[in-house]
Amino acid sequence: MSLQLRSEAEAHEQLRALYQALLFNQDCFDEFKRLLVLYQPSAEEGDDEPAGATAVRERLNERIRGWVGGHFEALSVLQVLQWRAIIVEERFTSPASPWRESNDN
């Protein structure tokens, strides 16, 4: 269990480092947004990630590692889609958001 707690704490630290890079460096934010725009997921839900989208996601993860000083677990497909919805599509809740149902009531 301590290994899992350490992983969660590390994930929070990595996310905090990403937020700081995006908030305090306009160039990082602009490149982050540009790469998110280039990320074109599959049109059909449940389909595999297209090769072009995989390449963009890998490039995005590589750039994030550069901004935060090296160690950063790769963003998953779902995480990239969530970031894309927020930054590119300017949606602050995604369809998979647990808040959606409570906000609709």
C-alpha positions as semicolon CSV with decimal commas, in nm:
position;residue;x (nm);y (nm);z (nm)
1;M;0,000;0,000;0,000
2;S;0,283;0,245;0,070
3;L;0,403;0,195;-0,288
4;Q;0,060;0,298;-0,417
5;L;0,053;0,606;-0,191
6;R;0,398;0,703;-0,310
7;S;0,282;0,667;-0,673
8;E;-0,022;0,884;-0,610
9;A;0,189;1,148;-0,438
10;E;0,438;1,135;-0,724
11;A;0,156;1,171;-0,979
12;H;0,029;1,479;-0,794
13;E;0,379;1,627;-0,790
14;Q;0,415;1,565;-1,164
15;L;0,078;1,725;-1,235
16;R;0,171;2,023;-1,016
17;A;0,496;2,063;-1,212
18;L;0,301;2,057;-1,540
19;Y;0,053;2,317;-1,413
20;Q;0,338;2,542;-1,305
21;A;0,512;2,511;-1,641
22;L;0,189;2,600;-1,821
23;L;0,097;2,885;-1,588
24;F;0,435;3,051;-1,565
25;N;0,568;3,002;-1,917
26;Q;0,355;3,127;-2,206
27;D;0,572;2,943;-2,459
28;C;0,505;2,612;-2,283
29;F;0,132;2,681;-2,277
30;D;0,127;2,781;-2,644
31;E;0,315;2,467;-2,749
32;F;0,096;2,252;-2,523
33;K;-0,217;2,393;-2,686
34;R;-0,071;2,359;-3,038
35;L;0,007;1,991;-2,977
36;L;-0,339;1,933;-2,832
37;V;-0,491;2,087;-3,146
38;L;-0,283;1,848;-3,356
39;Y;-0,405;1,550;-3,154
40;Q;-0,685;1,397;-3,361
41;P;-0,846;1,105;-3,179
42;S;-1,041;0,831;-3,348
43;A;-1,389;0,932;-3,463
44;E;-1,538;0,617;-3,314
45;E;-1,538;0,561;-2,941
46;G;-1,350;0,249;-2,844
47;D;-1,133;0,249;-3,158
48;D;-0,759;0,226;-3,123
49;E;-0,565;0,550;-3,119
50;P;-0,461;0,637;-3,476
51;A;-0,086;0,632;-3,546
52;G;-0,079;1,007;-3,608
53;A;-0,247;1,074;-3,275
54;T;-0,004;0,840;-3,101
55;A;0,290;1,032;-3,249
56;V;0,145;1,365;-3,131
57;R;0,080;1,226;-2,781
58;E;0,437;1,091;-2,762
59;R;0,573;1,430;-2,873
60;L;0,354;1,604;-2,614
61;N;0,485;1,377;-2,337
62;E;0,843;1,436;-2,452
63;R;0,793;1,814;-2,439
64;I;0,631;1,796;-2,095
65;R;0,935;1,603;-1,966
66;G;1,153;1,885;-2,096
67;W;0,943;2,151;-1,923
68;V;0,928;1,976;-1,585
69;G;1,287;1,864;-1,573
70;G;1,279;1,507;-1,693
71;H;1,066;1,270;-1,490
72;F;0,703;1,268;-1,600
73;E;0,478;0,967;-1,650
74;A;0,323;0,979;-1,995
75;L;-0,024;1,125;-2,038
76;S;-0,270;0,855;-2,137
77;V;-0,512;0,884;-2,427
78;L;-0,792;0,971;-2,184
79;Q;-0,582;1,237;-2,013
80;V;-0,490;1,397;-2,346
81;L;-0,858;1,397;-2,445
82;Q;-0,948;1,564;-2,116
83;W;-0,679;1,829;-2,157
84;R;-0,790;1,882;-2,518
85;A;-1,152;1,931;-2,410
86;I;-1,046;2,194;-2,156
87;I;-0,776;2,382;-2,347
88;V;-0,878;2,349;-2,713
89;E;-1,254;2,301;-2,700
90;E;-1,284;2,523;-2,389
91;R;-1,509;2,274;-2,213
92;F;-1,449;2,261;-1,841
93;T;-1,623;1,929;-1,785
94;S;-1,584;1,630;-2,009
95;P;-1,866;1,387;-2,088
96;A;-1,699;1,133;-1,857
97;S;-1,684;1,382;-1,571
98;P;-1,831;1,263;-1,241
99;W;-1,962;1,620;-1,195
100;R;-2,178;1,611;-1,508
101;E;-2,478;1,440;-1,347
102;S;-2,476;1,664;-1,042
103;N;-2,449;1,974;-1,261
104;D;-2,741;1,867;-1,479
105;N;-2,981;1,843;-1,185
